[in-house]
């Protein structure tokens, strides 16, 4: 939001400048001056106009005319014209003949008189706009003087619509004008009710303050019974157009938002309007209780913060299981705070007092440190850590990898056309594991001209890593002269990294000038050193006029550089376009042509969407094999599709009959219905563990399995007595769809997480060198805790109370949803036990 406000400010200033400059360009007066005959003949049905009739302008009427003229532009925004009618001296008509008539202003809609205003009631622009709109919006804005009138309107609205109740000390004020301007927009959505009687504030339950205007949003639409009062949410800010509009937007937002995605990606009306968003972390077992908690909290925070219900079963959160609340602020770059709170009062305090967030997190950090001290961290709980520790005495061949420092980094970028840099930390296990793969890449690329492999130990040279925006270890970037560095975000194996480095040497996209070049490109004619890394070619075909689509394709090329080769042909040659429209390709620009290595056919794809992200997504999907072999490396790409898997497990290559039938099935199904694939247990031994998880023991192979990892986790086994043919499989799938088959097993919905928390290296350093710790100020509190073991034991007892005890406690709480201690974190806490490395 701050960044958004910064963008608004220059635009608003420019509009303000224009608004102040326009009158200087035209006539000195925006007020129309007409004769009575001209004025009445100009009136149009349905159009409103404010008229002031005068024989001549007396000195006493001059201030009024100045204010009328100042209000012209404001009223024109609402389609209301302002006219000064010059009456001839001999005119004795109704509006020109009487002296008291000349002391009034008249509001017409068409030729019908709506309201007469004494000129002393229209003393400035605010009073003019407010009173004129008030007169025109007599249905949208009701004026009440008694509590009975207010209750009658409220009862009539219950179950149908909401009410905006406003108190202003007097009509014609700036607050009155703001309410009328908002009512002009929202009058058909909500019923507005206005009063100047301060006693009605007390009757509505609000504290009377006769000197300040007040606005209450009354939620009458939810009150289905006449005896049920309408909930009321006050506007805490001053009554301005922006504040009222913002308040009504918040009142119209959903009370509780159900979230099924990463909280970092969630955006609601509250965040857009500069308010925080509170997440209640839930799970299937406690959903109903958490829903009530979220609704109760949402009513307490209405207008101050949004509330969302986030299910751990739908989103994989890499946070502590005992966390039950998350707080997301509208400030860009501020991470989400995950907290452990006891009741909703603490949440409300968090929203109203931001300093409490840091205080609670500090308390939780101290508690986490105490818990980790009791864990058995002597045992390695990570397979990568174990592997690195096992091989720690083996020296790596780093002779072909250039070591960089702060002094040599920038000069090294000029030594070769392409410089690959591994940013790592020498103490971190994954970095050391990748460093081993990196030495193998260096061995593969030995002798390749123009490629330099290097490394930076960020533990020794943090300044370089900070300058290069390295925020995680390990990170691999490729630097080319005069270009932005390219970050590698694929698998960290030797083969994948080598392929990425080699393919990134080719321009992406490669500009092709002739049809012959395009044809050769589709045939896979690339430099010989790339032949073993080239799997598919994508050719974009455009005309020179298709600049938007062409720029999007170029941007997509920069994203996919290193992962796929891309070419681009754009000319206005009629012969060329006829060539691409021919039966051979059957596409018209803009279009993509996809050619896989080893496959002579070329797939033509019409380019209907012209954004870079859409093109990237389309290319990535089309590059997936029709009937792929699932491996550790490519499984993430297929999991991203979030579709069921039809997997044929085999102990070696599958037979020709099964391969033919499965391929025919894969080509015949609609796109993205499910993923037909196979898994070779000899190439991917982890498949044995997968089958054991499905069936307890490995069944006889080959075996065809249906599993939907993203919905229920049910596993179905194809009947072993039937042959694997397209007809039999489709018939079996129809039975699955109809619910006629019994699943062989159902996978657990438990998250796949490490059995133990990661090492806290900062705590280790504090333990090793306590004189340098920044937490020394908390040691006094730690001592107090050690002197009160009974309190700790009592705290543990509370955490382990039985469901019956929890139910009794819940019944004693009159307001449902106040207590946060009975939700998902408590259930997870019961399962929290110390685990050992042998369980891996």
KEZA-555930 format. One record per residue (C-alpha): residue in one letter; x, y, z. Coordinates in pm, whole numbers, padded with zeros to 5 digits, always signed. Example, Ala and Ser with C-alpha at 12.3 -4.5 7.8 and 13.67 -1.06 7.14 Angstrom:
2
A+01230-00450+00780
S+01367-00106+00714
END
This chain:
840
X+00000+00000+00000
X+00273+00257+00070
X+00411+00197-00278
X+00064+00233-00421
X+00011+00560-00239
X+00339+00685-00378
X+00218+00610-00727
X-00110+00793-00662
X+00052+01106-00528
X+00212+01237-00852
X-00107+01161-01048
X-00323+01333-00789
X-00092+01635-00784
X-00110+01659-01162
X-00491+01647-01159
X-00493+01913-00888
X-00268+02132-01102
X-00492+02087-01405
X-00803+02160-01201
X-00654+02487-01081
X-00524+02582-01426
X-00828+02513-01646
X-01036+02814-01530
X-00749+03041-01627
X-00771+02919-01987
X-01141+02993-02036
X-01372+03269-01934
X-01344+03416-01590
X-01688+03279-01492
X-01824+02923-01520
X-02170+03035-01411
X-02423+03041-01695
X-02630+03358-01725
X-02961+03325-01911
X-03286+03512-01947
X-03599+03351-01797
X-03721+03246-02141
X-03385+03093-02235
X-03359+02912-01903
X-03702+02746-01903
X-03672+02649-02270
X-03336+02480-02195
X-03469+02251-01919
X-03451+01880-02005
X-03657+01599-01857
X-03471+01420-01579
X-03186+01675-01568
X-03144+01874-01247
X-03052+02242-01234
X-03002+02502-00961
X-03119+02851-01055
X-03090+03192-00890
X-03320+03468-01023
X-03204+03831-00996
X-03285+04174-01144
X-02946+04311-01058
X-02672+04202-00822
X-02683+04388-00496
X-02367+04412-00283
X-02532+04184-00026
X-02588+03908-00283
X-02231+03916-00416
X-02085+03665-00161
X-02368+03423-00236
X-02303+03445-00611
X-01932+03380-00553
X-02014+03059-00362
X-02267+02955-00627
X-02001+03004-00893
X-01747+02806-00688
X-01991+02514-00665
X-02051+02489-01041
X-01781+02229-01108
X-01871+02020-00801
X-02238+02002-00902
X-02154+01935-01266
X-01986+01611-01152
X-02335+01489-01056
X-02505+01617-01373
X-02649+01928-01207
X-02622+02259-01394
X-02603+02596-01216
X-02761+02906-01378
X-02799+03272-01288
X-03123+03396-01443
X-03124+03768-01523
X-03481+03897-01478
X-03595+04197-01686
X-03720+04489-01479
X-04072+04460-01621
X-04095+04085-01541
X-04349+04020-01260
X-04365+03642-01291
X-04348+03401-00996
X-03967+03384-00982
X-03882+03739-01087
X-04173+03945-00957
X-04159+03906-00581
X-03883+04044-00364
X-03868+03740-00133
X-03845+03512-00440
X-03526+03690-00534
X-03372+03583-00203
X-03399+03214-00285
X-03236+02956-00508
X-03453+02701-00687
X-03379+02336-00763
X-03554+02193-01069
X-03563+01843-01215
X-03673+01902-01570
X-03941+02172-01543
X-04059+02049-01202
X-03959+02246-00892
X-03804+02019-00630
X-03695+02252-00352
X-03659+02621-00265
X-03347+02719-00070
X-03306+03045+00124
X-02982+03202+00010
X-02854+03222+00368
X-02873+02836+00385
X-02631+02814+00091
X-02338+02986+00255
X-02047+02792+00099
X-01968+02514-00147
X-02016+02238+00114
X-02362+02360+00209
X-02466+02406-00157
X-02354+02056-00265
X-02486+01890+00051
X-02831+02050+00040
X-02880+02006-00334
X-02787+01636-00323
X-02995+01589-00008
X-03299+01725-00191
X-03241+01505-00497
X-03171+01188-00295
X-03487+01207-00087
X-03553+00831-00141
X-03195+00717-00092
X-03133+00928+00222
X-03411+00933+00480
X-03414+01200+00750
X-03536+01094+01096
X-03602+01289+01412
X-03736+01023+01650
X-03631+00677+01762
X-03963+00537+01640
X-03896+00653+01283
X-03548+00500+01297
X-03676+00166+01428
X-03948+00151+01163
X-03691+00192+00887
X-03462-00062+01052
X-03739-00322+01086
X-03841-00275+00724
X-03484-00344+00610
X-03421-00659+00818
X-03347-00957+00601
X-03340-00739+00287
X-03077-00467+00296
X-02822-00291+00516
X-02847+00062+00658
X-02595+00343+00690
X-02695+00560+00987
X-02533+00905+01003
X-02544+01178+01263
X-02427+01529+01170
X-02446+01824+01410
X-02596+02039+01134
X-02682+02014+00766
X-02466+02189+00511
X-02137+02091+00676
X-01839+01921+00512
X-01940+01589+00677
X-02295+01627+00545
X-02157+01685+00195
X-01929+01378+00219
X-02223+01156+00318
X-02437+01290+00033
X-02162+01235-00224
X-02115+00875-00109
X-02494+00822-00101
X-02505+00934-00464
X-02296+00622-00548
X-02411+00371-00283
X-02773+00486-00244
X-02904+00195-00450
X-02698-00057-00248
X-02763+00057+00111
X-03037+00263+00275
X-02890+00586+00414
X-03053+00745+00721
X-02955+01093+00840
X-03029+01277+01162
X-02919+01589+01344
X-03067+01469+01674
X-02783+01377+01913
X-03019+01181+02138
X-03058+00915+01869
X-02688+00830+01904
X-02747+00723+02264
X-03053+00524+02163
X-02848+00333+01903
X-02592+00234+02167
X-02324+00484+02064
X-02179+00741+02300
X-02343+01079+02226
X-02106+01352+02117
X-02306+01639+01975
X-01997+01813+01838
X-01874+01529+01613
X-02037+01359+01318
X-02076+00981+01342
X-02146+00697+01097
X-02271+00349+01186
X-02301+00064+00937
X-02605-00144+01043
X-02596-00509+00929
X-02973-00547+00893
X-02958-00790+00603
X-02839-01066+00838
X-03118-01000+01091
X-03390-01240+00972
X-03613-01191+01279
X-03780-00857+01355
X-03687-00898+01721
X-03321-00945+01633
X-03126-00617+01646
X-02900-00511+01359
X-02530-00537+01439
X-02358-00199+01413
X-02003-00121+01307
X-01891+00241+01362
X-01657+00432+01134
X-01365+00526+01358
X-01218+00789+01124
X-01343+01134+01026
X-01635+01151+00785
X-01467+01214+00451
X-01562+01071+00113
X-01252+00849+00108
X-01302+00717+00462
X-01672+00647+00413
X-01609+00476+00077
X-01333+00266+00237
X-01560+00170+00528
X-01841+00059+00298
X-01596-00146+00088
X-01482-00324+00404
X-01841-00386+00516
X-01915-00542+00178
X-01620-00784+00196
X-01677-01147+00308
X-01678-01180+00687
X-01434-01475+00677
X-01228-01569+00371
X-01156-01939+00314
X-00798-01978+00190
X-00653-02277+00004
X-00321-02134-00118
X+00008-02000+00010
X-00068-01707+00247
X+00207-01504+00077
X-00002-01506-00243
X-00333-01414-00077
X-00467-01065-00144
X-00797-00939-00001
X-00982-00608+00011
X-00838-00548+00358
X-00476-00572+00241
X-00554-00353-00061
X-00701-00088+00169
X-00402-00091+00403
X-00536-00317+00680
X-00375-00638+00814
X-00510-00987+00748
X-00533-01243+01031
X-00514-01614+00942
X-00666-01876+01172
X-00468-02195+01104
X-00700-02493+01103
X-00717-02858+01007
X-00989-03109+00926
X-01041-03232+01282
X-01104-02883+01424
X-01258-02709+01123
X-01602-02636+01272
X-01460-02494+01595
X-01206-02288+01404
X-01477-02157+01173
X-01673-02029+01475
X-01357-01877+01616
X-01284-01701+01288
X-01638-01561+01265
X-01636-01438+01624
X-01298-01272+01569
X-01406-01121+01237
X-01696-00937+01406
X-01458-00800+01669
X-01210-00678+01406
X-01461-00559+01146
X-01326-00244+00987
X-00984-00292+01152
X-00851-00615+00993
X-00958-00904+00776
X-00989-01264+00895
X-00913-01572+00685
X-00942-01943+00765
X-00643-02138+00636
X-00654-02519+00635
X-00324-02698+00688
X-00471-02996+00499
X-00488-02792+00178
X-00168-02588+00205
X+00178-02716+00294
X+00301-02465+00554
X+00664-02478+00652
X+00595-02347+01003
X+00574-02488+01354
X+00279-02723+01403
X+00177-02544+01721
X+00135-02210+01544
X-00236-02129+01529
X-00246-01767+01407
X-00067-01582+01128
X-00058-01206+01072
X-00001-01055+00728
X+00049-00679+00704
X-00009-00468+00389
X+00353-00349+00394
X+00554-00487+00102
X+00849-00705+00188
X+00735-00776+00546
X+00714-01154+00606
X+00408-01317+00755
X+00428-01361+01134
X+00326-01708+01263
X+00227-01704+01631
X+00090-01918+01911
X-00192-01738+02094
X-00431-01840+02372
X-00750-01653+02285
X-00904-01398+02050
X-00834-01110+02289
X-00464-01154+02216
X-00537-01137+01843
X-00733-00814+01886
X-00447-00670+02091
X-00204-00764+01814
X-00406-00578+01553
X-00447-00269+01768
X-00090-00267+01903
X+00174-00370+01647
X+00453-00367+01905
X+00294-00674+02066
X+00388-00885+01761
X+00761-00853+01823
X+00712-00913+02197
X+00516-01236+02141
X+00767-01360+01885
X+01055-01300+02125
X+00874-01501+02392
X+00813-01784+02144
X+01175-01782+02030
X+01290-01828+02390
X+01043-02110+02437
X+01157-02277+02114
X+01519-02257+02224
X+01435-02427+02556
X+01253-02705+02371
X+01536-02761+02125
X+01785-02796+02410
X+01586-03098+02529
X+01577-03260+02182
X+01837-03521+02099
X+02021-03327+01829
X+02329-03547+01851
X+02185-03769+01579
X+02186-03652+01217
X+01820-03618+01110
X+01879-03520+00747
X+01994-03759+00476
X+02188-03485+00296
X+02368-03394+00618
X+02442-03758+00678
X+02584-03807+00328
X+02805-03498+00352
X+02925-03601+00697
X+03005-03949+00569
X+03215-03810+00281
X+03371-03520+00468
X+03722-03667+00450
X+03707-03699+00071
X+03885-03415-00103
X+03699-03263-00396
X+03880-03194-00727
X+03830-02815-00733
X+04122-02734-00966
X+03891-02654-01261
X+03669-02422-01054
X+03792-02067-01000
X+03764-01939-00644
X+03636-01578-00631
X+03670-01308-00366
X+03552-00951-00330
X+03864-00834-00514
X+03845-01080-00804
X+03471-01117-00860
X+03408-00834-01107
X+03727-00890-01309
X+03642-01262-01341
X+03314-01174-01510
X+03516-01038-01804
X+03739-01342-01857
X+03490-01556-02052
X+03178-01511-02261
X+02984-01707-02000
X+03076-01728-01631
X+02893-01970-01403
X+02905-01881-01031
X+02808-02108-00743
X+02724-01907-00430
X+02740-02138-00128
X+02814-02155+00244
X+03095-02382+00353
X+02912-02491+00671
X+02582-02577+00503
X+02516-02941+00405
X+02318-02885+00085
X+02583-02639-00039
X+02854-02900+00010
X+02644-03165-00163
X+02590-02937-00463
X+02960-02853-00465
X+03026-03221-00532
X+02788-03213-00832
X+02948-02889-00943
X+03292-03054-00967
X+03137-03323-01190
X+02988-03050-01412
X+03332-02892-01440
X+03470-03228-01551
X+03197-03263-01818
X+03260-02912-01953
X+03638-02940-01951
X+03766-02798-02279
X+03444-02616-02374
X+03544-02274-02501
X+03388-01961-02350
X+03261-02123-02028
X+03418-02049-01690
X+03303-02222-01371
X+03364-02037-01043
X+03252-02032-00682
X+03203-01783-00397
X+03195-01889-00033
X+02941-01647+00114
X+03056-01735+00463
X+03392-01575+00381
X+03271-01305+00138
X+02922-01193+00248
X+02962-00855+00075
X+02973-01018-00270
X+02666-01229-00201
X+02473-00931-00067
X+02561-00721-00372
X+02453-01003-00605
X+02122-01040-00417
X+02191-01395-00300
X+01931-01473-00033
X+01962-01852-00007
X+02226-02123-00033
X+02319-02267-00269
X+02245-02031-00561
X+02379-02070-00916
X+02389-01777-01159
X+02520-01743-01513
X+02677-01411-01611
X+02711-01294-01972
X+02871-00972-02085
X+02620-00692-02119
X+02325-00902-01996
X+02141-00954-01671
X+02256-01263-01476
X+02049-01576-01531
X+01952-01771-01217
X+01926-02149-01225
X+01620-02286-01045
X+01613-02648-01161
X+01733-02977-01014
X+02081-02959-00864
X+02207-03280-01025
X+02506-03298-01259
X+02313-03380-01578
X+02047-03111-01531
X+02296-02837-01445
X+02526-02926-01734
X+02235-02915-01979
X+02123-02577-01845
X+02471-02425-01883
X+02509-02551-02241
X+02161-02454-02361
X+02191-02107-02205
X+02480-02037-02445
X+02229-02013-02732
X+02029-01692-02765
X+01676-01745-02642
X+01492-01677-02861
X+01717-01721-03165
X+01615-01482-03444
X+01571-01662-03780
X+01567-01453-04096
X+01465-01701-04371
X+01232-01995-04416
X+01532-02222-04473
X+01675-02119-04136
X+01338-02185-03971
X+01313-02528-04137
X+01665-02618-04030
X+01596-02503-03678
X+01289-02728-03654
X+01501-03020-03780
X+01733-02965-03484
X+02025-02812-03671
X+02220-02665-03380
X+02592-02658-03295
X+02725-03012-03251
X+02824-02955-02887
X+02454-02899-02805
X+02321-03213-02973
X+02329-03427-02658
X+02150-03160-02452
X+01883-03064-02706
X+01542-03223-02647
X+01289-02992-02813
X+01273-02676-03025
X+01003-02409-03007
X+00960-02173-03301
X+00747-01860-03269
X+00595-01733-03595
X+00485-01369-03608
X+00426-01087-03851
X+00608-00760-03806
X+00283-00596-03692
X+00242-00836-03400
X+00470-00643-03169
X+00286-00726-02845
X+00291-01101-02904
X+00652-01085-03022
X+00766-00896-02710
X+00583-01146-02488
X+00760-01432-02669
X+01097-01264-02618
X+01023-01222-02246
X+00918-01587-02226
X+01251-01677-02389
X+01443-01495-02116
X+01249-01697-01855
X+01302-02032-02028
X+01661-01971-02131
X+01869-02277-02049
X+01566-02505-02022
X+01457-02512-02387
X+01577-02377-02722
X+01348-02115-02875
X+01357-01952-03217
X+01157-01666-03366
X+01062-01589-03726
X+00882-01268-03818
X+00839-01133-04167
X+00555-00995-04377
X+00642-01226-04664
X+00318-01363-04816
X+00502-01672-04941
X+00630-01741-04590
X+00286-01715-04436
X+00143-01943-04706
X+00420-02188-04620
X+00325-02194-04251
X-00048-02217-04331
X+00008-02515-04558
X-00086-02866-04454
X+00262-02923-04328
X+00210-02692-04027
X-00149-02559-04060
X-00096-02251-03841
X-00138-01878-03890
X+00065-01617-03703
X+00087-01567-03414
X+00164-01934-03351
X+00416-02176-03200
X+00573-02476-03372
X+00706-02749-03141
X+00955-03008-03265
X+01085-03281-03033
X+01422-03441-03098
X+01382-03790-03244
X+01029-03712-03362
X+00985-03603-03724
X+00640-03452-03667
X+00600-03084-03580
X+00311-02971-03361
X+00141-02644-03449
X-00010-02440-03164
X-00224-02129-03212
X-00113-01849-02980
X-00441-01722-02832
X-00293-01557-02523
X-00022-01297-02560
X+00125-01263-02211
X+00473-01395-02131
X+00354-01606-01838
X+00083-01769-02050
X+00337-01853-02319
X+00579-01997-02061
X+00304-02209-01907
X+00190-02332-02249
X+00542-02429-02357
X+00617-02609-02031
X+00296-02809-02056
X+00346-02899-02423
X+00702-03014-02356
X+00577-03278-02114
X+00577-03627-02265
X+00247-03791-02360
X+00333-04114-02177
X+00634-04025-01961
X+00860-04238-01747
X+00838-04092-01398
X+01173-04018-01236
X+01287-03825-00932
X+01392-03543-01163
X+01068-03495-01360
X+00810-03583-01092
X+00779-03220-00967
X+00678-03103-01317
X+00387-03348-01324
X+00287-03289-00964
X+00240-02920-01049
X-00050-03019-01277
X-00242-03143-00966
X-00403-03429-01162
X-00457-03796-01076
X-00181-04041-01182
X-00237-04364-01377
X+00101-04532-01317
X+00226-04858-01464
X+00498-04993-01232
X+00743-05235-01396
X+01067-05406-01306
X+01254-05288-01617
X+01127-05172-01954
X+00757-05230-02019
X+00649-05467-02295
X+00558-05347-02643
X+00190-05439-02598
X+00152-05246-02272
X+00347-04952-02414
X+00132-04941-02729
X-00197-04962-02536
X-00096-04703-02276
X+00027-04464-02544
X-00298-04504-02735
X-00490-04434-02414
X-00279-04125-02340
X-00335-03979-02687
X-00709-04045-02675
X-00799-03878-02345
X-00876-03506-02317
X-00585-03291-02206
X-00511-03268-01834
X-00783-03518-01722
X-00523-03748-01567
X-00156-03834-01622
X-00083-04174-01781
X+00278-04265-01698
X+00507-04550-01601
X+00784-04606-01348
X+01084-04832-01396
X+01189-04968-01056
X+01538-05044-01187
X+01593-04680-01290
X+01404-04538-00992
X+01447-04774-00692
X+01243-04544-00468
X+00943-04694-00646
X+00973-04997-00416
X+00902-04771-00119
X+00610-04613-00304
X+00450-04953-00369
X+00500-05055-00006
X+00324-04736+00101
X+00037-04826-00135
X-00001-05200-00064
X+00219-05283+00244
X+00412-05531+00027
X+00535-05501-00332
X+00279-05676-00560
X+00371-05880-00865
X+00486-05664-01153
X+00385-05505-01379
X+00098-05343-01188
X-00127-05055-01297
X-00228-04812-01021
X-00461-04511-01002
X-00381-04258-00730
X-00499-03904-00672
X-00247-03738-00441
X-00437-03408-00437
X-00789-03529-00351
X-00841-03798-00087
X-00526-03999-00157
X-00718-04316-00250
X-00517-04588-00428
X-00685-04829-00674
X-00521-05135-00828
X-00610-05250-01178
X-00737-05612-01173
X-00438-05840-01227
X-00648-06097-01414
X-00723-05845-01690
X-00479-05758-01967
X-00356-05400-01993
X-00551-05275-02296
X-00711-04940-02371
X-01062-05089-02360
X-01013-05263-02027
X-00853-04956-01869
X-01132-04722-01983
X-01396-04966-01854
X-01216-04985-01519
X-01189-04604-01497
X-01564-04575-01554
X-01620-04803-01253
X-01388-04586-01047
X-01582-04278-01150
X-01912-04446-01056
X-01775-04549-00714
X-01804-04923-00788
X-01441-05003-00700
X-01299-05035-00347
X-00963-04861-00291
X-00669-05080-00201
X-00551-04817+00046
X-00584-04451+00137
X-00274-04240+00183
X-00232-04044+00503
X-00296-03671+00483
X-00003-03608+00716
X+00246-03355+00585
X+00585-03489+00475
X+00823-03302+00700
X+01158-03372+00864
X+01124-03566+01191
X+01331-03308+01379
X+01369-02930+01347
X+01673-02793+01169
X+01987-02703+01358
X+01991-02357+01517
X+02344-02246+01433
X+02299-01909+01604
X+02210-02087+01926
X+02517-02306+01890
X+02735-01998+01855
X+02568-01843+02159
X+02642-02156+02357
X+03002-02163+02239
X+03069-01795+02302
X+02813-01660+02552
X+03005-01338+02600
X+02911-01231+02246
X+02540-01318+02265
X+02276-01049+02221
X+02031-01245+02435
X+02214-01192+02764
X+01937-00961+02886
X+01700-01258+02897
X+01912-01479+03121
X+01750-01332+03432
X+01409-01449+03306
X+01547-01794+03233
X+01667-01816+03591
X+01321-01736+03718
X+01175-02016+03511
X+01425-02261+03657
X+01320-02162+04007
X+00954-02246+03932
X+00939-02602+03799
X+00586-02639+03930
X+00467-02375+03683
X+00625-02557+03394
X+00466-02883+03501
X+00131-02715+03531
X+00172-02569+03185
X+00243-02915+03046
X-00069-03049+03215
X-00280-02785+03046
X-00138-02881+02708
X-00225-03251+02765
X-00583-03214+02892
X-00829-03473+02764
X-01100-03396+02504
X-01364-03436+02777
X-01193-03172+02990
X-01163-02947+02689
X-01533-02991+02619
X-01626-02894+02975
X-01403-02588+02953
X-01558-02492+02618
X-01907-02514+02765
X-01812-02267+03037
X-01713-02009+02776
X-02027-01816+02689
X-01894-01651+02373
X-01810-01924+02117
X-01472-01909+01953
X-01284-01701+02210
X-01037-01977+02307
X-00770-02063+02049
X-00606-02335+02256
X-00832-02619+02141
X-00755-02598+01770
X-00508-02771+01540
X-00188-02692+01733
X-00318-02876+02042
X-00391-03192+01840
X-00050-03170+01680
X+00110-03114+02020
X-00012-03451+02146
X+00179-03626+01868
X+00499-03433+01927
X+00761-03686+02039
X+01138-03710+02018
X+01241-03909+01710
X+01566-04077+01618
X+01765-04089+01299
X+01706-04464+01266
X+01340-04394+01181
X+01450-04255+00844
END
